Amino acid sequence: MCGRYAVTIDPALLAAEIDAVDEISTTSRAPGSAQQLPTIPNYNVAPTDPVLTVVARHREPGDVPTRRVRAMRWGLVPNWAKAREDGRPESKGAPLINARAETLTTAATFRLAARSKRCLVPMDGWYEWRKAEGAKTAFYMNGRDGKRLFAAGLWSAWKPAGRQGRDAAPLLSCTIVTTDAVGPLQEIHDRMPLMLGADTWDRWLDPDRELDQSLLQGTATGIDTRQVSSLVNSVANNGPELLVPDDGSPAVGQQITLL
C-alpha cells in the first residue's frame, strides 16, 4: 500500500513542467469549504490531506482534453456515497486511499472512476514500513537522481444527492493505484504505488479512452530506497529531516528498476 508520501513542488511550477493548466494557484478556498488547498512542501502527506493531482478534461465538448493540476482530498469518496446531516459525505471505515490495480474494473467502488476519471498523483517519493519481529522500520522510496514520480490514481466529484447538493461545490477526492511490489521492494512491503512514465500519461488520463490494461503493469522507473527515521511515524512531524537516512543503521541505498 501507499499510506504516506512527500511532495515539494509548487503547483504553478508543476503545471509549467508538465504543460498543464494550474487550477490551484488561482483558486481561493476558505477553511471548511468543499475543497482545501494543499500545503506545499509537505514531507508527510497523510490520508484525507488535500493533495496535488493531474487530470485531463475538456474545455468544451469535442475539443482535445487538456492537463490540469487540481487539489483533491486523498481518500476517494464514491459519487454514490450518502451525505450526513451537515452535508458532508458519510464515512465508514478507513479512507479509500489505495485501489488495487488487479480489481480496478471489477470493484464496485472504483470501476466507474476507472472508466473516465483517472488521474496522476505527483510525489517526490513515498514511505513504507517493513515489519519484522514485532517492530516496524520506515523506508523512503524516491526517484533516482531526484526524478519526480507520478503515481496512477482515480478521482471522483461528489455532491450530496437531491436538493441538498444542488448548489453545493463538488468535493474532489482521489485514490492511489497500487500493484504488486517488485525486486528488493518486496523485502519492505508486498505492495507499491503504480508509477507511470511521461510517455503513458495521456493514455492514462484521456477521459474518452477506455482503460488500457497494459498500463497496469507499470513502466521502467528507477527507484532508490533508504531507511529513514521513525519520525515519519507521526503526522505531527513534517520537514526535510524525515528524508534523511537513519543514523542508527546504514541506508539501504539500493537502485532498482520497476518492471
N, C-alpha and C positions, 0 to 999 in steps of 0.2 A: 504494500500500500504506500501511499504518499500522504503523510499527515502534517508535515511541516516543510517549509522551503524558504528560500531567501530571494528577494528581488530588489535591485537597487537603481534601475534605470528610470529616469523621469519619463512620464507619458509622452511628452512632446518629442523628446529625443528618440524614444522607441518608434513613434509614428514616422519620424523622418528616416529612421534606419530601415524600416520595412516598407516604406512607401504606403502609408496608411493615413487616414483622417483621424486626428486627435479629438475625440469626443469628451475627454476627461478634463483637460486644462481649461476648456471653455464652459465647463459646467459648474454651477454653484449649488450645493445642496446643504440645507440646514440640518443639524442633528435631529434625528427622529423621522426624517423623510424616508421615502422608499429606497433611495439609493445613496449610500455614503460614498465618500471618495477615499481611495487607497492612501495609506501612509507610505511615502517613499523617502529614503530607503526603508525597507523592512527586512531585518535579518532573521525574523522568526514568525513568518506568516503562519497563522493558525486557522482552523476551521471557523467559519462564519465571518472571518475578516473580509472587508472589501478588497478586491484584488484587480490587477490588470488582466485584461483578456483581449484577444484579437478575433473579430468576426468579419464576415463578408456579407454585405447587404446591398439591396438595390436602392438607388436614389429615387428612381421612377420605374414603373412596370416596364419590363422588356429591356432595360439597359444592362450593362455589364456590372455585376456586383463589385463593390469596392471594399477594400480592407478598412476596418475601423477599430480603433483602440477604445475599449469601453471598460467601465467599472462594473464589477459584479460581486455579489456575495458568494463566498466559497462554501458550497453546500447546496446542491441542486434542490429547488422546490418545484416539483412537478406541477404542470398547469392545472391538474385536476385536484390539487390539494385543497382541503377545506379551509375556511377562514375562521379565526377566533372572533370573539365579540369586539375586540379592538381593531379588527380589520387586518391583522397580521396572519400569516399562514400558520396553520396548526402544526405543531412539531411533535412527532412521535419517534422516539429513539434518537440515535446519533445522526448528525448531519450527513447527507449523502455527498461526501467529499470525493469519493472514488467510484468509478464504474469499471467493471471488468470487461476487457476487450472481447473476451470469448462470448459474452452474452449481450452485447450492445443491442443487437437487433431482435432479441427474444425477450429480454427482461421488460416487463410492463412499465417499469419506472423510467427506462431510458430509451426505448425503441422509437418513440415519437421524436425526441430530440435528435437521435442518431440519423433520422431521415433528412433533416434540413437545418438543424441548429447545432452545428459543430463549431468549435472554437479552438483557439490556441491559448495556452497559459504560459506566458514568458517567465523565465526564472533564471537566476544565476546558478542555482543548484538546489538540491533537496537533502533533507536529513532522513536517516533511517536508524533504527536501533537493532543491534544484534543481541539476542537473548541466549545466555549460556550460564548454566549452573545457578539459576535464580537471579542473575544480575543482567542489567541492560547496559550496553555500551553504545554511545552515539557516534554515528559516522556522517560525514558530509560528502555528497557526490556532486561534482561540478564539471562543466565543460572544459576539456583540455585547452590550455593556452587562454583561459578566460572566455572561451566562446559561449555566447548566450544560448540557453536551451529553450526549446519551445515544446511543451507537453501538449498532447492531444487532449481535447476536452469537449464536453457537451454543455449547452446552456438552455435556459428557459426564461420566459417572460410570464410572470404570474400576477394575476389580479383576483381579488375576491369575486365570486360569482354574483350575478344579478345586479340589482340597483346599487348595492354597496360598492361595487368596483367600477361603476360606470365612469366616474370622473377621477378615479384613483390612478396615481402614477404606477406603472408596472414595476414589480420587483424583479430585477435581473439576477440570476444566480447561475452557478456553473459547478461542474464536477470534473475531476481529472481522470482520464482513462489510464488504467494500469494493465500490465501484461506480466507474463512470467519473467522473473529475473534471469539474466544470462551470465555466463562466465563467473568471475570472482564475486560478482554482486550476489550470487546465490548464497554465498557464505555469510552475508549480512542479513538478507531478507529474501523471501521467496517471490516477492512482487516488486515491480518498479514502474515508474511512470512511462507511458508510451511516448517516446520522443520522435518528433518529425523534422526532417531536413527541409531547407528552404525550397527545394525542388518539388516538394509534395504539398506545400501549404495550400495552394489554390485548389487542388483536387480535394483536399480535406474540407476546406472552408466553403466551397461553392454550394449555396443553398438549393440550387436547381439540379444538382447532380446526386445520383444515388451513392450511398456509402461504398467506397472502394475497399473491398475486403482485404486487398493486398497491403493496404496501408496499416492494417492492424498488426503486421509483422514488424513494423518499425523500420528504421533506416540505419546505416552505419554511422554511428556518432561516438566520438572519443570522449570517454568519461574518466576523470581522476577521482579516487576515493581517499579519504583520510579520516582517522579517528579524531574526534573533537571533544571538547569539554562537556561535562554533564550540565553546564549552564543552560544549554538549549532545552533541557527537560522542562523548564518553567517558561511560560509565555511572558512572564514579567521581565525576563531578560531579553534585551533586543539591542544588539550592537555588533560591530565588526569583530569583537573578541570571540563571538560564537563560531567564527570560521577558522580560528587559529588552531593548528594541530595540537592535540592534547600533549602537554608536557610530561604527563605521567607515563607515557609509553610512546615508542616511535610511530610516526604516521604510516598508514598503510602504503600510500604513495603508488598504488598500482595504476597502470594505464590499461584500460580495456576497451574493446570495441563492442558496441551493442549491435547484434545481428538482426 
